[in-house]
Protein backbone atom coordinates (compact mmCIF):
# COMPACT_ATOMS: atom_id res chain seq x y z
CA UNK A 1 0.00 0.00 0.00
CA UNK A 2 1.39 3.38 -0.97
CA UNK A 3 1.61 5.86 1.87
CA UNK A 4 1.60 9.62 1.41
CA UNK A 5 4.85 11.20 2.48
CA UNK A 6 4.67 14.00 5.00
CA UNK A 7 5.64 16.65 2.43
CA UNK A 8 3.10 15.53 -0.19
CA UNK A 9 -0.49 16.74 -0.20
CA UNK A 10 -3.19 14.60 -1.76
CA UNK A 11 -4.45 14.72 -5.30
CA UNK A 12 -8.19 15.44 -5.26
CA UNK A 13 -9.09 12.87 -7.91
CA UNK A 14 -7.28 10.06 -6.10
CA UNK A 15 -8.70 11.22 -2.77
CA UNK A 16 -12.22 10.88 -4.21
CA UNK A 17 -11.83 7.16 -4.84
CA UNK A 18 -13.63 4.69 -2.56
CA UNK A 19 -11.38 2.32 -0.65
CA UNK A 20 -12.02 -0.63 -2.96
CA UNK A 21 -11.18 1.45 -6.04
CA UNK A 22 -7.92 2.70 -4.51
CA UNK A 23 -6.83 -0.76 -3.47
CA UNK A 24 -7.19 -2.10 -7.02
CA UNK A 25 -4.32 -0.05 -8.40
CA UNK A 26 -2.50 1.70 -5.53
CA UNK A 27 0.44 -0.68 -5.92
CA UNK A 28 0.90 0.59 -9.50
CA UNK A 29 1.33 4.21 -8.44
CA UNK A 30 4.76 5.70 -7.88
CA UNK A 31 5.49 8.98 -6.12
CA UNK A 32 7.89 11.03 -8.24
CA UNK A 33 9.40 14.47 -7.92
CA UNK A 34 8.82 16.74 -10.91
CA UNK A 35 11.42 19.40 -11.68
CA UNK A 36 10.58 22.85 -13.00
CA UNK A 37 10.90 22.88 -16.77
CA UNK A 38 10.61 19.08 -17.05
CA UNK A 39 8.64 17.96 -20.12
CA UNK A 40 6.29 15.07 -19.27
CA UNK A 41 5.09 14.65 -22.85
CA UNK A 42 5.50 16.69 -25.99
CA UNK A 43 3.22 17.50 -28.89
CA UNK A 44 2.55 14.40 -30.97
CA UNK A 45 4.37 12.01 -28.63
CA UNK A 46 2.64 8.86 -27.48
CA UNK A 47 1.66 9.16 -23.82
CA UNK A 48 3.33 6.44 -21.76
CA UNK A 49 2.47 7.67 -18.24
CA UNK A 50 -0.22 9.67 -16.48
CA UNK A 51 0.61 12.04 -13.62
CA UNK A 52 -1.62 13.04 -10.70
CA UNK A 53 0.10 16.15 -9.25
CA UNK A 54 0.04 16.72 -5.53
CA UNK A 55 2.36 19.71 -4.98
CA UNK A 56 3.52 20.28 -8.57
CA UNK A 57 1.77 22.30 -11.29
CA UNK A 58 1.98 21.24 -14.93
CA UNK A 59 1.25 23.61 -17.81
CA UNK A 60 -0.33 22.43 -21.04
CA UNK A 61 1.49 24.56 -23.60
CA UNK A 62 0.65 25.12 -27.26
CA UNK A 63 3.61 26.08 -29.43
CA UNK A 64 3.18 27.96 -32.70
CA UNK A 65 5.25 27.48 -35.87
CA UNK A 66 7.17 30.69 -35.13
CA UNK A 67 8.28 29.34 -31.75
CA UNK A 68 5.84 31.35 -29.67
CA UNK A 69 3.96 29.50 -26.95
CA UNK A 70 1.00 30.00 -24.63
CA UNK A 71 -0.50 28.07 -21.74
CA UNK A 72 -3.93 26.66 -22.57
CA UNK A 73 -4.49 25.04 -19.16
CA UNK A 74 -2.72 24.22 -15.91
CA UNK A 75 -3.02 20.99 -13.93
CA UNK A 76 -2.35 20.79 -10.22
CA UNK A 77 -3.64 18.75 -7.30
CA UNK A 78 -7.17 18.93 -8.72
CA UNK A 79 -6.40 16.86 -11.79
CA UNK A 80 -4.36 14.55 -13.97
CA UNK A 81 -1.99 14.97 -16.91
CA UNK A 82 -2.52 12.63 -19.85
CA UNK A 83 -6.29 12.52 -20.45
CA UNK A 84 -5.96 11.81 -24.22
CA UNK A 85 -5.14 8.23 -23.20
CA UNK A 86 -8.67 7.92 -21.85
CA UNK A 87 -10.31 9.29 -24.98
CA UNK A 88 -8.37 7.01 -27.30
CA UNK A 89 -6.20 9.79 -28.70
CA UNK A 90 -3.00 8.32 -27.22
CA UNK A 91 -0.95 11.48 -27.94
CA UNK A 92 -0.91 14.99 -26.49
CA UNK A 93 -2.00 17.86 -28.77
CA UNK A 94 0.16 20.12 -26.60
CA UNK A 95 3.30 20.02 -24.47
CA UNK A 96 2.92 19.08 -20.80
CA UNK A 97 5.67 20.93 -18.96
CA UNK A 98 6.21 21.45 -15.23
CA UNK A 99 6.15 25.11 -14.23
CA UNK A 100 6.11 24.60 -10.46
CA UNK A 101 8.28 21.82 -9.03
CA UNK A 102 6.80 19.32 -6.61
CA UNK A 103 5.48 15.78 -6.28
CA UNK A 104 3.04 13.71 -8.31
CA UNK A 105 1.71 10.17 -8.49
CA UNK A 106 2.81 8.43 -11.69
CA UNK A 107 1.12 5.42 -13.31
CA UNK A 108 1.63 3.78 -16.70
CA UNK A 109 -0.91 4.73 -19.35
CA UNK A 110 -1.65 1.08 -20.05
CA UNK A 111 -2.38 0.27 -16.40
CA UNK A 112 -4.60 3.29 -15.80
CA UNK A 113 -6.54 2.79 -19.02
CA UNK A 114 -7.46 -0.70 -17.83
CA UNK A 115 -8.85 0.69 -14.58
CA UNK A 116 -10.68 3.42 -16.47
CA UNK A 117 -12.40 0.86 -18.70
CA UNK A 118 -13.26 -1.56 -15.89
CA UNK A 119 -14.42 0.84 -13.17
CA UNK A 120 -17.73 2.67 -13.55
CA UNK A 121 -16.82 5.07 -10.74
CA UNK A 122 -13.41 5.87 -12.24
CA UNK A 123 -14.98 6.29 -15.68
CA UNK A 124 -17.51 8.85 -14.44
CA UNK A 125 -14.94 10.70 -12.30
CA UNK A 126 -12.54 11.10 -15.21
CA UNK A 127 -15.29 12.23 -17.58
CA UNK A 128 -16.33 14.93 -15.10
CA UNK A 129 -12.72 16.03 -14.79
CA UNK A 130 -12.37 16.22 -18.57
CA UNK A 131 -15.45 18.46 -18.75
CA UNK A 132 -13.95 20.78 -16.14
CA UNK A 133 -10.61 20.81 -17.98
CA UNK A 134 -12.35 21.67 -21.26
CA UNK A 135 -14.00 24.61 -19.49
CA UNK A 136 -10.60 25.85 -18.34
CA UNK A 137 -9.13 25.56 -21.85
CA UNK A 138 -12.06 27.38 -23.46
CA UNK A 139 -12.10 30.13 -20.83
CA UNK A 140 -8.34 30.64 -21.11
CA UNK A 141 -8.68 31.14 -24.86
CA UNK A 142 -11.43 33.72 -24.36
CA UNK A 143 -9.50 35.45 -21.60
CA UNK A 144 -6.31 35.75 -23.66
CA UNK A 145 -8.29 37.33 -26.49
CA UNK A 146 -10.58 39.74 -24.65
CA UNK A 147 -9.10 40.74 -21.28
CA UNK A 148 -6.34 43.14 -20.32
CA UNK A 149 -3.01 41.67 -19.26
CA UNK A 150 -3.39 42.89 -15.67
CA UNK A 151 -6.64 40.95 -15.29
CA UNK A 152 -5.13 37.88 -16.94
CA UNK A 153 -2.24 38.02 -14.48
CA UNK A 154 -4.65 38.14 -11.54
CA UNK A 155 -6.48 35.09 -12.91
CA UNK A 156 -3.23 33.20 -13.41
CA UNK A 157 -1.95 33.98 -9.91
CA UNK A 158 -5.23 32.97 -8.25
CA UNK A 159 -5.40 29.63 -10.07
CA UNK A 160 -1.77 28.97 -9.12
CA UNK A 161 -2.20 29.65 -5.40
CA UNK A 162 -5.38 27.55 -5.38
CA UNK A 163 -3.42 24.55 -6.63
CA UNK A 164 -0.46 25.08 -4.30
CA UNK A 165 -2.50 25.91 -1.19
CA UNK A 166 0.00 28.66 -0.38
CA UNK A 167 0.25 32.37 -1.05
CA UNK A 168 3.89 32.15 -2.17
CA UNK A 169 4.90 31.26 -5.71
CA UNK A 170 8.37 30.48 -7.00
CA UNK A 171 8.09 31.74 -10.55
CA UNK A 172 9.83 34.31 -12.73
CA UNK A 173 8.07 37.03 -14.65
CA UNK A 174 9.57 35.60 -17.83
CA UNK A 175 7.87 32.26 -17.09
CA UNK A 176 4.53 33.99 -16.55
CA UNK A 177 5.00 35.90 -19.80
CA UNK A 178 5.56 32.60 -21.61
CA UNK A 179 2.44 31.15 -20.01
CA UNK A 180 0.31 34.11 -21.08
CA UNK A 181 1.94 34.49 -24.47
CA UNK A 182 2.95 38.11 -23.88
CA UNK A 183 6.14 40.17 -23.50
CA UNK A 184 7.95 40.04 -20.17
CA UNK A 185 7.90 43.84 -19.96
CA UNK A 186 4.10 43.73 -19.91
CA UNK A 187 4.09 41.30 -16.98
CA UNK A 188 6.65 43.43 -15.13
CA UNK A 189 4.46 46.52 -15.51
CA UNK A 190 1.27 44.69 -14.48
CA UNK A 191 2.97 43.07 -11.47
CA UNK A 192 4.37 46.45 -10.44
CA UNK A 193 0.88 47.97 -10.36
CA UNK A 194 -0.44 45.06 -8.29
CA UNK A 195 2.42 45.55 -5.85
CA UNK A 196 1.76 49.30 -5.62
CA UNK A 197 -1.86 48.45 -4.77
CA UNK A 198 -0.66 46.19 -1.94
CA UNK A 199 -2.07 43.03 -3.52
CA UNK A 200 1.20 41.18 -4.10
CA UNK A 201 4.89 41.43 -3.37
CA UNK A 202 7.25 40.38 -6.10
CA UNK A 203 11.01 39.93 -6.09
CA UNK A 204 13.33 38.04 -8.39
CA UNK A 205 11.81 34.59 -8.92
CA UNK A 206 9.17 34.96 -6.17
CA UNK A 207 5.64 36.34 -5.90
CA UNK A 208 3.65 36.50 -2.65
CA UNK A 209 -0.09 37.17 -2.68
CA UNK A 210 -0.77 39.64 0.15
CA UNK A 211 -4.45 40.42 -0.44
CA UNK A 212 -6.35 37.57 -2.03
CA UNK A 213 -9.74 39.30 -1.87
CA UNK A 214 -8.31 42.35 -3.57
CA UNK A 215 -6.75 40.18 -6.25
CA UNK A 216 -10.11 38.49 -6.90
CA UNK A 217 -11.71 41.92 -7.35
CA UNK A 218 -9.09 42.82 -9.95
CA UNK A 219 -9.34 39.50 -11.80
CA UNK A 220 -11.63 38.98 -14.75
CA UNK A 221 -14.70 36.75 -14.52
CA UNK A 222 -12.73 33.87 -16.06
CA UNK A 223 -11.22 32.88 -12.72
CA UNK A 224 -14.63 32.54 -11.08
CA UNK A 225 -16.10 30.63 -14.03
CA UNK A 226 -13.32 28.03 -14.00
CA UNK A 227 -13.31 27.68 -10.22
CA UNK A 228 -17.08 27.27 -10.01
CA UNK A 229 -17.07 24.60 -12.70
CA UNK A 230 -14.39 22.57 -10.93
CA UNK A 231 -16.19 22.96 -7.60
CA UNK A 232 -19.50 21.97 -9.18
CA UNK A 233 -18.22 18.88 -10.95
CA UNK A 234 -15.44 17.81 -8.60
CA UNK A 235 -16.13 18.75 -4.98
CA UNK A 236 -13.21 18.56 -2.60
CA UNK A 237 -13.44 15.29 -0.76
CA UNK A 238 -12.15 14.51 2.70
CA UNK A 239 -9.07 12.32 2.53
CA UNK A 240 -10.13 8.67 3.03
CA UNK A 241 -8.64 6.83 6.00
CA UNK A 242 -6.68 4.48 3.76
CA UNK A 243 -4.65 7.46 2.45
CA UNK A 244 -3.52 8.62 5.90
N, C-alpha and C positions, 0 to 999 in steps of 0.2 A: 504493500500500500504506500503510495506516495504521500509524504508529509510536506506541508507548507513550511518553508524556512521562515525564521523570524523576521527577515528583512524583505519578505515577499508578500504583497497583498493579493487577495484573491482576484480571479477573473470572474466577472459577473455571470457569464454564460455557463462556466463550469460550476459555479456556486449554485446555479438554478437547478442542477440535475438532482433527481431523487437518488437515494443511496444505491438502489439496485442498478441504476444507469451508470453511476460513477464507478462502481465496482467492476463493471464489464470491461472497461478499458483503461482504468487508472494506471495499470502496470505498463501501458504502452506510452504513457506521457513521460517526458523528460524535462526537467527544469533547466533552462539555458539562459545565459546572460547575453543580451544583445548590446552591441557596441554602437555608439552614434556614428552614422554614416554607413553602417553595414547594409548591404543589399540582400534581402531575403529571397527575392525573385525579380527578374527583370522582364521587360516587355517581350512577349512571345515565347518565353521560356516555359517549359513544362513544370508545373508545380509538384514538388516532391514532398514538401512538408507543410503543415498548417501550424500557425503560431497563435496561442491565446495569451496576449500580453497581460502582465500583472502590474509591473511598475514601468514598463517601457511604453513608448508611443511610436507607432509606425505610420509613416506618410505614404499614401498612394499617390505617386507622382506621374503626370503625363508629360512626356518630352516631345517637343515639336521638331520638325526637320532642321530648323535653324539652330537647334541646341537649347532653346529656351524651355523652361519647365514650369509647372505649376502644380500645387497640391490640389487634388480633387476630393480627397477625404483623408481623415486621420483615424487610426484604430488604436485604442488603448485598452484599459481593463474592462471596457464594456463589450468587447468584441473579439473577432478572430480575423487573421490574415490568411487568405487563400480560398475564399468562397467560390471561385470559378470551378474548383474541383467538385463542388456539390451540385453545380448546375450542368455538369458535363462538358464544360469548356476546356478544362484541363490546363489552360495557360492564362497568365495574367495579361490584361490589356494595358496595364500600367506597371510602373516600377514600384515595388514595395521596399521602402528604405527607412531605416531607423533614424528618427530625428531626436529622440530623447532616450538615452541609454537606460537599461533596466533589465528586469527578468521577464521571462515568458515560459509558458508550457509549450513544448514542441511535440508533435505527433506526425507520423508518416501519413501522406495523403491517402495511400491505399487503406491503411488501418481505419482512419477516420471515416472514409467513404463507406466502408462496410457497416460501421455503427450507424451512420446517417441513414442508410438504406433499410436497416433492420429495426431501428427504434422509432416508433411513432412519436414519442415525446421529443427525441432529438431532432427528428425531421421537422416538426412544427416549430421548435425553438429556433432552429437555423433559418427557416423561412421568414419568421418574424424579424430576426436580426437582419436578413438581407433586405427586407422592406425598409427598415430603419436606415440602413446604410445607403440605399438608393435615395432616400430623402435627403441625407447629408450631401451626397454627390450633386443632386439636382439643385439644392439650395446654395451650395458653394458656387456652382456655375452662375446662378442668378446674382449672387452677392458680388462676385468678381466683376460682373458686367455693369451693375447698376448702382453700387454703393461706393461712397468715398473711402479712400484708403484708411483714414483714421477709424472709421466704423468697422471696416474689415479687420483691422488690427485688434480692436476690442473683441470682436467675435472670436478671432483666432486664440487670443490669450485666455478667454473664458473657457473655451473648449479644452484647451491644454491643461489648465489648473483643475478642471473637473476630472480629467482622466488621471492626473497625478495626485489628487487629494492633498495638494499643498499649494501655497501661494507663491512659491519660489520656483522659477524656471531657469535651467541652464541652457541658454540658447543665444546665439549671436543675431544681431540685426541682419546680417547677410543671409543667415539661414531663413529667417522669417521672410525676407525679401524673395528668396527662391521659392518658398512655399506659396506666397501670394502672387508670384509672377510679376513683381514690380522692381523698381530700382531701390538699392539700399538707401540712397539719400532720402527717398520718400518715407521709408520706415523710420529713419533717424529723426526726421522732422515730426512725424506723427507721434513717435514715442516721447520726444521732447515735450510736446504739448500735453500729453497725458501726465508726464512727470510734473510739469508746471502746475497742473490742476490738482496734484496730490493724489492721483489715482494709482500710479505705479512709481517704482524707483528702478532705474536701469543703469547698469555699469557694464563694463566690458564682459560680454559672455553671460550676463545674469540679468534677469528681470524679476522684480518682486511686486506682486499685486498688493497695494496698500488699502484700497477702497473698492471692494468687489461690487457693492451696490452702485457706486458711482460709475464703475466700468460698464455695468449692465445698462445703465441709463444712456451711456454714450454709444453702446453697441447697436447695430441694426437689428431688425426683427428676425434675421436669419438665425441668430443664436437661439432665441426662444423657440422658434419653429422646430429646429433640429432637436433641442433638448426635450421638448414636449413629446415629440414623436418617439424618441428612445424611451422616455419614462412611460408612455402609454403602452408601447408594445413589449418592453422589456423592463418591468419593475425591478427594483433592486431587492434581491432576496437576502434573507439572513443566511450566514454561512452555515451549512449543515454540520452536524456534529462530527461526521466522518472526515471533515476537512480541517478539524482543529489539530 
